[in-house]
């Protein structure tokens, strides 16, 4: 007898005290013996158990296959990630060189900008001095009083630009 065959038990010895059901007026089917009904119930239950076992085994098999595929994927993951890192590092080298060049250019441009700002401030001071020298002296300036009007504004500009 194998594991997959239903087991039918002979329960006739239990029927010694049990009477068989009698036919009733509305019931047109012959009476079924209790032992046979029990045998059928045990058979159905065994069949359900057998099907459940088969189903569980199939589910376990699918689960093992799924785990195996997942494990194979995880085993190949480091190689894939290393290759991806090498590719990124290969692209990163030229980018780093470009960044260095841009930083050097930026620093050079900042230095040039600062030198040009200093030069422009010096030119503005020279222009203001030149304008102040060309202004005619007013009568008040000859007496030692500060310059008035436009002369006063030019003097303030000269002080602010320094």
Backbone as CSV, one residue per row, in Angstrom:
resi,resn,N_x,N_y,N_z,CA_x,CA_y,CA_z,C_x,C_y,C_z
1,UNK,0.842,-1.178,0.000,0.000,0.000,0.000,0.880,1.232,0.000
2,UNK,0.613,2.189,-0.890,1.445,3.387,-0.991,0.833,4.528,-0.188
3,UNK,1.600,5.644,-0.096,1.140,6.805,0.682,-0.005,7.531,0.003
4,UNK,-0.161,7.365,-1.281,-1.138,8.151,-2.029,-2.478,7.462,-2.235
5,UNK,-2.626,6.236,-1.758,-3.889,5.517,-1.922,-4.773,5.745,-0.704
6,UNK,-6.080,5.954,-0.916,-6.966,6.152,0.232,-7.065,4.871,1.047
7,UNK,-7.197,5.061,2.329,-7.304,3.921,3.240,-8.774,3.727,3.571
8,UNK,-9.289,2.546,3.283,-10.674,2.233,3.612,-10.652,1.298,4.808
9,UNK,-11.309,1.740,5.846,-11.331,0.935,7.062,-12.617,0.112,7.119
10,UNK,-12.510,-1.079,7.581,-13.682,-1.928,7.749,-14.206,-1.721,9.169
11,UNK,-15.330,-1.008,9.235,-15.895,-0.671,10.537,-17.167,-1.477,10.823
12,UNK,-17.339,-2.621,10.164,-18.542,-3.439,10.365,-18.666,-3.934,11.802
13,UNK,-17.565,-4.127,12.464,-17.648,-4.648,13.828,-18.285,-3.627,14.775
14,UNK,-18.337,-2.334,14.366,-18.963,-1.305,15.204,-20.484,-1.330,15.080
15,UNK,-21.006,-2.026,14.115,-22.436,-1.998,13.843,-23.235,-2.995,14.697
16,UNK,-22.582,-3.619,15.588,-23.275,-4.630,16.365,-24.466,-4.064,17.143
17,UNK,-24.297,-2.855,17.671,-25.366,-2.275,18.484,-26.214,-1.273,17.733
18,UNK,-25.814,-0.889,16.548,-26.531,0.163,15.838,-27.524,-0.437,14.856
19,UNK,-28.785,-0.024,14.932,-29.753,-0.526,13.954,-29.615,0.239,12.653
20,UNK,-30.001,-0.391,11.561,-29.983,0.293,10.275,-31.169,1.229,10.204
21,UNK,-31.010,2.392,9.569,-32.134,3.332,9.458,-33.239,2.711,8.607
22,UNK,-34.461,2.945,9.008,-35.611,2.382,8.293,-36.044,3.344,7.202
23,UNK,-36.749,2.790,6.227,-37.286,3.629,5.159,-38.483,4.407,5.700
24,UNK,-38.553,5.630,5.367,-39.719,6.437,5.728,-40.568,6.612,4.504
25,UNK,-41.767,7.103,4.703,-42.668,7.249,3.569,-42.130,8.195,2.514
26,UNK,-41.551,9.342,2.935,-41.051,10.333,1.972,-39.692,9.975,1.396
27,UNK,-39.007,9.071,1.986,-37.670,8.721,1.540,-37.765,7.519,0.610
28,UNK,-37.388,7.715,-0.660,-37.515,6.636,-1.624,-36.182,5.927,-1.860
29,UNK,-35.103,6.378,-1.217,-33.810,5.726,-1.404,-33.664,4.633,-0.363
30,UNK,-32.971,3.547,-0.705,-32.796,2.461,0.262,-31.886,2.922,1.395
31,UNK,-32.006,2.349,2.564,-31.154,2.749,3.692,-29.698,2.383,3.430
32,UNK,-28.824,3.237,3.876,-27.382,3.004,3.701,-26.835,2.527,5.029
33,UNK,-26.026,1.572,4.976,-25.468,1.035,6.207,-24.495,2.050,6.812
34,UNK,-24.461,2.148,8.086,-23.630,3.120,8.805,-22.158,2.861,8.544
35,UNK,-21.758,1.631,8.500,-20.347,1.303,8.274,-19.885,1.796,6.913
36,UNK,-20.738,1.640,5.916,-20.377,2.082,4.566,-20.256,3.601,4.538
37,UNK,-21.165,4.289,5.224,-21.105,5.749,5.294,-19.822,6.188,5.969
38,UNK,-19.465,5.509,7.019,-18.225,5.860,7.721,-17.013,5.590,6.837
39,UNK,-17.068,4.478,6.106,-15.961,4.171,5.198,-15.812,5.268,4.155
40,UNK,-16.941,5.717,3.608,-16.905,6.797,2.623,-16.365,8.085,3.238
41,UNK,-16.784,8.396,4.460,-16.308,9.614,5.129,-14.803,9.551,5.355
42,UNK,-14.331,8.379,5.804,-12.895,8.216,6.013,-12.174,8.320,4.681
43,UNK,-12.729,7.746,3.642,-12.124,7.797,2.319,-12.044,9.229,1.799
44,UNK,-13.117,9.997,1.952,-13.126,11.398,1.509,-12.105,12.204,2.311
45,UNK,-12.059,11.964,3.600,-11.123,12.686,4.468,-9.680,12.348,4.096
46,UNK,-9.429,11.063,3.822,-8.085,10.651,3.414,-7.716,11.279,2.065
47,UNK,-8.681,11.337,1.159,-8.421,11.937,-0.150,-8.080,13.429,0.016
48,UNK,-8.817,14.128,0.866,-8.533,15.542,1.128,-7.139,15.694,1.724
49,UNK,-6.815,14.835,2.659,-5.491,14.886,3.290,-4.395,14.641,2.250
50,UNK,-4.626,13.639,1.396,-3.656,13.319,0.350,-3.483,14.500,-0.610
51,UNK,-4.578,15.128,-1.018,-4.503,16.295,-1.913,-3.796,17.466,-1.235
52,UNK,-4.049,17.661,0.055,-3.395,18.737,0.800,-1.891,18.494,0.862
53,UNK,-1.497,17.244,1.079,-0.075,16.897,1.122,0.573,17.175,-0.225
54,UNK,-0.095,16.768,-1.297,0.431,17.005,-2.649,0.561,18.509,-2.902
55,UNK,-0.466,19.251,-2.526,-0.447,20.703,-2.712,0.694,21.345,-1.918
56,UNK,0.867,20.901,-0.680,1.951,21.444,0.148,3.313,21.126,-0.446
57,UNK,3.473,19.918,-0.962,4.752,19.551,-1.573,5.042,20.408,-2.805
58,UNK,4.026,20.640,-3.606,4.193,21.477,-4.807,4.537,22.921,-4.409
59,UNK,3.859,23.422,-3.391,4.136,24.770,-2.903,5.572,24.871,-2.385
60,UNK,6.020,23.869,-1.663,7.392,23.853,-1.148,8.389,23.797,-2.295
61,UNK,8.076,23.012,-3.324,8.968,22.931,-4.494,9.091,24.297,-5.171
62,UNK,7.941,24.971,-5.368,7.965,26.313,-5.989,8.752,27.298,-5.123
63,UNK,8.569,27.177,-3.822,9.286,28.060,-2.895,10.802,27.826,-2.986
64,UNK,11.211,26.564,-3.054,12.644,26.271,-3.188,13.199,26.826,-4.492
65,UNK,12.453,26.660,-5.588,12.901,27.198,-6.873,13.020,28.719,-6.822
66,UNK,12.036,29.365,-6.209,12.054,30.817,-6.088,13.272,31.273,-5.273
67,UNK,13.521,30.597,-4.152,14.684,30.941,-3.326,15.987,30.714,-4.091
68,UNK,16.055,29.635,-4.853,17.260,29.328,-5.624,17.527,30.417,-6.659
69,UNK,16.456,30.849,-7.374,16.622,31.927,-8.363,17.051,33.225,-7.686
70,UNK,16.457,33.520,-6.536,16.809,34.739,-5.808,18.263,34.687,-5.351
71,UNK,18.705,33.533,-4.861,20.082,33.376,-4.406,21.056,33.523,-5.574
72,UNK,20.734,32.958,-6.729,21.588,33.106,-7.903,21.686,34.575,-8.308
73,UNK,20.562,35.278,-8.228,20.573,36.707,-8.527,21.446,37.475,-7.553
74,UNK,21.368,37.126,-6.283,22.187,37.807,-5.272,23.666,37.475,-5.446
75,UNK,23.955,36.255,-5.883,25.362,35.885,-6.105,25.957,36.637,-7.283
76,UNK,25.166,36.928,-8.283,25.688,37.664,-9.446,25.690,39.173,-9.204
77,UNK,25.001,39.627,-8.177,24.898,41.067,-7.877,26.262,41.730,-7.628
78,UNK,27.170,41.168,-6.826,28.464,41.836,-6.607,29.246,42.048,-7.900
79,UNK,29.255,41.059,-8.786,29.969,41.215,-10.059,29.365,42.335,-10.886
80,UNK,28.038,42.377,-10.916,27.361,43.424,-11.677,27.662,44.804,-11.086
81,UNK,27.645,44.897,-9.757,27.916,46.174,-9.104,29.375,46.603,-9.285
82,UNK,30.305,45.648,-9.262,31.717,45.988,-9.504,31.900,46.531,-10.916
83,UNK,31.268,45.896,-11.881,31.364,46.378,-13.270,30.756,47.779,-13.388
84,UNK,29.652,47.979,-12.719,29.007,49.296,-12.743,29.914,50.348,-12.078
85,UNK,30.564,49.984,-10.972,31.492,50.912,-10.306,32.666,51.264,-11.211
86,UNK,33.203,50.269,-11.923,34.314,50.543,-12.839,33.875,51.505,-13.944
87,UNK,32.674,51.303,-14.456,32.176,52.186,-15.517,32.006,53.611,-15.000
88,UNK,31.466,53.744,-13.799,31.272,55.081,-13.221,32.626,55.727,-12.946
89,UNK,33.572,54.946,-12.403,34.906,55.486,-12.129,35.585,55.915,-13.434
90,UNK,35.365,55.170,-14.498,35.933,55.541,-15.798,35.367,56.863,-16.306
91,UNK,34.095,57.101,-16.060,33.495,58.375,-16.475,33.861,59.501,-15.515
92,UNK,34.165,59.157,-14.275,34.444,60.159,-13.253,35.811,60.824,-13.454
93,UNK,36.791,60.082,-13.955,38.134,60.639,-14.168,38.117,61.895,-15.028
94,UNK,37.568,61.836,-16.240,37.513,63.044,-17.076,36.695,64.176,-16.442
95,UNK,35.661,63.821,-15.723,34.849,64.854,-15.065,35.680,65.557,-13.998
96,UNK,36.462,64.801,-13.224,37.319,65.414,-12.198,38.366,66.336,-12.827
97,UNK,38.924,65.924,-13.955,39.893,66.789,-14.646,39.223,68.072,-15.114
98,UNK,38.009,67.958,-15.625,37.278,69.149,-16.063,36.986,70.068,-14.885
99,UNK,36.623,69.492,-13.764,36.350,70.296,-12.571,37.607,71.049,-12.150
100,UNK,38.753,70.367,-12.173,40.010,71.038,-11.829,40.292,72.206,-12.769
101,UNK,40.093,71.984,-14.063,40.322,73.067,-15.034,39.374,74.241,-14.781
102,UNK,38.109,73.935,-14.512,37.146,75.005,-14.236,37.517,75.760,-12.965
103,UNK,37.987,75.047,-11.954,38.383,75.723,-10.711,39.577,76.641,-10.943
104,UNK,40.540,76.166,-11.708,41.698,77.019,-12.025,41.264,78.258,-12.787
105,UNK,40.423,78.047,-13.806,39.921,79.196,-14.577,39.137,80.149,-13.681
106,UNK,38.318,79.591,-12.813,37.532,80.419,-11.896,38.455,81.261,-11.011
107,UNK,39.472,80.632,-10.459,40.412,81.339,-9.588,41.142,82.433,-10.372
108,UNK,41.566,82.114,-11.582,42.245,83.108,-12.426,41.312,84.276,-12.731
109,UNK,40.059,83.970,-13.062,39.092,85.023,-13.366,38.783,85.876,-12.133
110,UNK,38.691,85.248,-10.974,38.477,86.021,-9.742,39.647,86.960,-9.486
111,UNK,40.851,86.453,-9.689,42.047,87.271,-9.490,42.065,88.449,-10.469
112,UNK,41.763,88.145,-11.743,41.711,89.220,-12.752,40.627,90.234,-12.400
113,UNK,39.482,89.742,-11.942,38.374,90.629,-11.573,38.787,91.560,-10.437
114,UNK,39.445,91.013,-9.422,39.893,91.842,-8.291,40.899,92.876,-8.765
115,UNK,41.838,92.489,-9.633,42.838,93.435,-10.154,42.159,94.526,-10.977
116,UNK,41.169,94.132,-11.807,40.458,95.127,-12.611,39.639,96.075,-11.735
117,UNK,39.027,95.554,-10.665,38.284,96.427,-9.739,39.225,97.443,-9.083
118,UNK,40.404,96.977,-8.661,41.375,97.891,-8.058,41.808,98.953,-9.071
119,UNK,42.058,98.517,-10.296,42.491,99.449,-11.343,41.395,100.471,-11.646
120,UNK,40.129,99.992,-11.718,39.003,100.883,-11.977,38.842,101.906,-10.852
121,UNK,38.994,101.473,-9.608,38.910,102.410,-8.480,40.007,103.466,-8.578
122,UNK,41.199,103.054,-8.954,42.315,104.001,-9.110,42.023,104.996,-10.226
123,UNK,41.485,104.513,-11.327,41.141,105.403,-12.450,40.067,106.390,-12.023
124,UNK,39.065,105.919,-11.289,38.019,106.827,-10.802,38.611,107.913,-9.906
125,UNK,39.536,107.548,-9.012,40.174,108.549,-8.152,40.948,109.561,-8.983
126,UNK,41.642,109.058,-9.998,42.414,109.974,-10.858,41.496,110.940,-11.599
127,UNK,40.375,110.387,-12.118,39.420,111.240,-12.842,38.853,112.291,-11.896
128,UNK,38.491,111.911,-10.693,37.941,112.864,-9.727,38.969,113.948,-9.381
129,UNK,40.208,113.521,-9.167,41.264,114.504,-8.886,41.437,115.464,-10.060
130,UNK,41.437,114.903,-11.238,41.596,115.731,-12.439,40.460,116.739,-12.532
131,UNK,39.197,116.275,-12.308,38.031,117.169,-12.344,38.128,118.241,-11.256
132,UNK,38.570,117.838,-10.079,38.682,118.814,-8.988,39.726,119.884,-9.302
133,UNK,40.794,119.525,-9.958,41.843,120.493,-10.324,41.360,121.460,-11.388
134,UNK,40.474,120.993,-12.233,39.998,121.840,-13.333,38.895,122.791,-12.887
135,UNK,38.323,122.572,-11.735,37.246,123.448,-11.260,37.818,124.824,-10.918
136,UNK,37.080,125.864,-11.316,37.541,127.208,-10.926,37.292,127.403,-9.431
137,UNK,38.191,128.065,-8.813,38.035,128.338,-7.400,36.979,129.414,-7.202
138,UNK,36.080,129.177,-6.324,35.075,130.193,-6.028,35.663,131.187,-5.045
139,UNK,34.963,132.287,-4.885,35.463,133.320,-3.967,35.471,132.813,-2.537
140,UNK,34.535,131.886,-2.226,34.484,131.355,-0.878,35.669,130.422,-0.630
141,UNK,36.102,129.715,-1.669,37.207,128.783,-1.511,38.496,129.548,-1.270
142,UNK,38.590,130.760,-1.856,39.799,131.542,-1.671,39.927,131.989,-0.220
143,UNK,38.819,132.130,0.462,38.846,132.556,1.852,39.018,131.401,2.822
144,UNK,39.218,130.180,2.346,39.449,129.038,3.218,38.180,128.282,3.583
145,UNK,37.046,128.604,2.944,35.797,127.917,3.208,35.710,126.709,2.268
146,UNK,35.039,125.636,2.728,34.936,124.419,1.909,34.223,124.676,0.601
147,UNK,34.445,123.840,-0.346,33.832,123.944,-1.663,32.326,123.795,-1.554
148,UNK,31.589,124.481,-2.410,30.137,124.442,-2.377,29.579,123.750,-3.611
149,UNK,28.315,123.274,-3.550,27.580,122.743,-4.691,28.218,121.518,-5.308
150,UNK,28.496,121.625,-6.605,29.058,120.496,-7.363,30.412,120.092,-6.827
151,UNK,31.171,121.054,-6.392,32.500,120.749,-5.878,32.405,119.858,-4.627
152,UNK,31.401,120.125,-3.801,31.197,119.338,-2.592,30.835,117.892,-2.937
153,UNK,29.956,117.697,-3.938,29.578,116.344,-4.363,30.773,115.587,-4.919
154,UNK,31.587,116.244,-5.715,32.768,115.567,-6.261,33.723,115.145,-5.144
155,UNK,33.869,115.994,-4.168,34.744,115.648,-3.052,34.214,114.451,-2.271
156,UNK,32.872,114.405,-2.100,32.303,113.265,-1.381,32.454,111.988,-2.180
157,UNK,32.295,112.072,-3.498,32.499,110.877,-4.345,33.925,110.365,-4.240
158,UNK,34.860,111.309,-4.194,36.245,110.926,-4.119,36.536,110.188,-2.807
159,UNK,35.939,110.631,-1.740,36.137,109.981,-0.447,35.485,108.601,-0.432
160,UNK,34.285,108.473,-1.019,33.571,107.195,-1.027,34.290,106.134,-1.859
161,UNK,34.944,106.535,-2.932,35.572,105.547,-3.808,36.893,105.032,-3.263
162,UNK,37.400,105.649,-2.248,38.701,105.237,-1.714,38.577,104.018,-0.854
